[in-house]
């Protein structure tokens, strides 16, 4: 039997689910979600729901791919 999806994710688990580093997740949230740096203070203890991951995945897919210098 397949294990049902989790209902809540830690910051590290959310980053892993999205294929991001923790810093990448924080950057995504800082740029597109948080309204102030004060909002970012609580991020390490935040719990994410599956719907949060869905929206963050959509936002991440809209960002231009990073390019490496030649």
C-alpha positions in Angstrom: 0.0 0.0 0.0 1.2 3.5 -0.8 1.8 5.8 2.1 -0.7 8.7 2.1 0.8 12.1 1.5 1.8 14.1 4.6 -0.5 16.8 5.8 2.2 19.1 7.2 5.8 19.7 6.2 8.7 21.4 8.0 10.8 24.0 6.2 13.4 21.4 5.3 10.8 18.9 4.1 9.0 21.6 2.0 12.3 22.5 0.4 13.0 18.9 -0.4 9.6 18.3 -1.9 10.0 21.4 -4.1 13.6 20.4 -5.2 15.0 23.5 -3.6 17.6 24.1 -0.9 16.4 25.7 2.3 18.0 29.0 1.1 16.2 28.6 -2.2 12.9 28.2 -0.5 13.5 31.2 1.7 14.4 33.2 -1.3 11.2 32.2 -3.1 9.2 33.1 0.0 11.0 36.4 0.6 10.5 37.4 -3.1 6.9 36.3 -3.6 5.1 35.8 -0.3 6.6 37.7 2.7 5.6 41.3 3.1 8.5 42.2 5.4 11.7 40.7 6.9 9.7 40.3 10.1 7.6 37.6 8.4 10.8 35.7 7.6 11.8 35.4 11.3 9.2 32.6 11.9 9.9 30.7 8.7 12.3 28.1 10.2 9.4 27.0 12.6 6.6 27.3 10.0 4.6 24.3 9.0 3.6 24.0 5.4 0.5 22.3 4.1 0.2 20.4 0.8 -1.7 23.4 -0.6 1.2 25.7 0.3 3.6 23.4 -1.6 1.3 23.4 -4.6 1.3 27.2 -4.8 5.1 27.5 -4.1 5.7 24.9 -6.8 3.7 27.0 -9.3 5.5 30.2 -8.3 8.9 28.4 -8.6 8.0 27.1 -12.1 7.3 30.7 -13.2 10.8 31.9 -12.2 13.3 32.1 -15.0 15.9 29.3 -14.9 19.2 30.3 -13.4 22.0 30.5 -16.0 25.6 29.9 -15.3 28.2 32.3 -16.7 30.4 31.0 -19.6 
